[in-house]
Amino acid sequence: MSDLPFTLDQLRILKAIAQEGSFKRAADSLYVSQPAVSLQVQNLERQLDVPLFDRGGRRAQLTEAGHLLLNYGEKILSLCQETCRAIEDLQNLQGGTLIVGASQTTGTYLLPRMIGMFRQKYPDVAVQLHVHSTRRTAWSVANGQVDLAIIGGEIPGELSESLEVIPYAEDELALILPVFHPFTKLEKIQKDDLYKLQFIALDSQSTIRKVIDQVLVRCEIDTRRLKVEMELN
């Protein structure tokens, strides 16, 4: 016996014969010829190596094997219909669950508003938001634990070929000073002036802090000379 000894069409024919009580009425209900129905039943019986109908009476009667196959066949056909509806709902975004990953900053400040707008447009789609570090979030996408993620900064290098990265938005990073600070009156701040300041910065492991440090290095600013008085997570 092969791994798949019957087809969905054969199960539909079996169900129709059981419902209609005859091969002819089953053929009419399925809009096919009676010989085509008879041939499919013969092929099915040969593939399963058991008789499915008792052909001695006027009405097509299922054998014990026929009743067994009909019972499972109806479940299979019902599951196929359910699968098609689920796929259609997913395509139309009329159901299901969307699992979104986010890094700390995007998950705190950006995603809540975006999810709210999405839910207004697709109220039947449940949304789960998982907020972790950029690295952990990227790995969650790679491992299939979340459907998509919106993060700030770059993904880990080892995942560059495993994930598709689509730039979504740009954000501006700025140096914030008290209004009374003398540097606020300057049009430009020189690199050496930065070494005179005392900084409050994000902790060294945060994505934004890494991005800032990369920019400073590209500008030939020695980050080791910057006076970071406080780090925030």
Secondary structure by P-SEA (a helix, b strand, c coil): cccccccaaaaaaaaaaaaaccaaaaaaaacccaaaaaaaaaaaaaaacccccccccccccccaaaaaaaaaaaaaaaaaaaaaaaaaaaaaccbbbbbbbbcccccccccaaaaaaaaaacccbbbbbbbccaaaaaaaaaacccccccccccccccccccbbbbbcbbbbbbbbbcccccccccccccaaaaaaccccccccccaaaaaaaaaaaaacccccccccccccc
